[in-house]
């Protein structure tokens, strides 16, 4: 029997967490009995967790920011972030299959010593045009994609420089580091490979008071999300699962 995938979630809102989890299953082609889901808001301590029994690790997004000052960070968000960071040494040392989505690229880059901040490269919620780099054209996950494709984004902080040892796979005009790889199997995206327009409508409603945008713009953003044609990023998630299944 194939090993399950470990899905780690950092969204403490039930509706957002459940919706994101459903997207991971649907876009990854995963059956519920082939995953181990951990909501880090409920289980923030991973000190006893071994990664030996998993085919790979998928980390979802969340409303927190890696770059927030420790003294201002919500204690629960700090605990969830610390839990994911605690796994990174083992993941990188053994090149364990890993796909970090949005929050995950901040965690990976921070662990590698790169600057993650709100200084520049933040993107408003909605679709953005992405482009593969030369390395992205040769990568197993991004190689099958077209040279240019739209993806859904929405983030206050961003990776400011290519982390040491990382390979640059995808960029956008507003944010250069949309997808990176370390080793052969450790990936992270700034965009959301699991999400489509309907999923972003759900998130816009849940997070409309979280400072991503003025709340009175929510309905306009929902309309933009519904109109977006997002197909290619989902192939990354599906390809990651298929490669390590």
Rosetta blueprint (number, residue, H / E / L):
1 X L
2 X L
3 X L
4 X E
5 X E
6 X E
7 X E
8 X E
9 X E
10 X L
11 X L
12 X L
13 X L
14 X H
15 X H
16 X H
17 X H
18 X H
19 X H
20 X H
21 X H
22 X H
23 X H
24 X H
25 X H
26 X H
27 X H
28 X H
29 X L
30 X L
31 X L
32 X H
33 X H
34 X H
35 X E
36 X E
37 X E
38 X E
39 X E
40 X L
41 X L
42 X L
43 X L
44 X L
45 X L
46 X L
47 X L
48 X L
49 X L
50 X L
51 X L
52 X L
53 X L
54 X E
55 X E
56 X E
57 X E
58 X E
59 X E
60 X L
61 X L
62 X L
63 X L
64 X L
65 X L
66 X L
67 X L
68 X L
69 X L
70 X L
71 X L
72 X L
73 X L
74 X L
75 X H
76 X H
77 X H
78 X H
79 X H
80 X H
81 X H
82 X H
83 X H
84 X H
85 X H
86 X H
87 X H
88 X H
89 X H
90 X H
91 X H
92 X H
93 X H
94 X H
95 X L
96 X L
97 X L
98 X E
99 X E
100 X E
101 X E
102 X L
103 X H
104 X H
105 X H
106 X H
107 X H
108 X H
109 X H
110 X H
111 X H
112 X H
113 X L
114 X L
115 X L
116 X E
117 X E
118 X L
119 X L
120 X L
121 X L
122 X L
123 X E
124 X E
125 X E
126 X E
127 X E
128 X E
129 X E
130 X E
131 X E
132 X E
133 X L
134 X H
135 X H
136 X H
137 X H
138 X H
139 X L
140 X L
141 X L
142 X L
143 X L
144 X L
145 X L
146 X L
147 X L
148 X E
149 X E
150 X E
151 X E
152 X E
153 X E
154 X E
155 X E
156 X L
157 X L
158 X E
159 X E
160 X L
161 X L
162 X L
163 X L
164 X L
165 X L
166 X E
167 X E
168 X E
169 X E
170 X E
171 X E
172 X E
173 X L
174 X L
175 X L
176 X L
177 X L
178 X L
179 X E
180 X E
181 X E
182 X E
183 X L
184 X L
185 X L
186 X E
187 X E
188 X E
189 X E
190 X L
191 X L
192 X L
193 X L
194 X L
195 X L
196 X L
197 X H
198 X H
199 X H
200 X H
201 X H
202 X H
203 X H
204 X H
205 X H
206 X H
207 X L
208 X L
209 X L
210 X L
211 X L
212 X L
213 X L
214 X L
215 X H
216 X H
217 X H
218 X H
219 X H
220 X H
221 X H
222 X H
223 X H
224 X H
225 X H
226 X H
227 X H
228 X L
229 X L
230 X L
231 X L
232 X H
233 X H
234 X H
235 X H
236 X H
237 X H
238 X H
239 X H
240 X H
241 X H
242 X H
243 X H
244 X H
245 X L
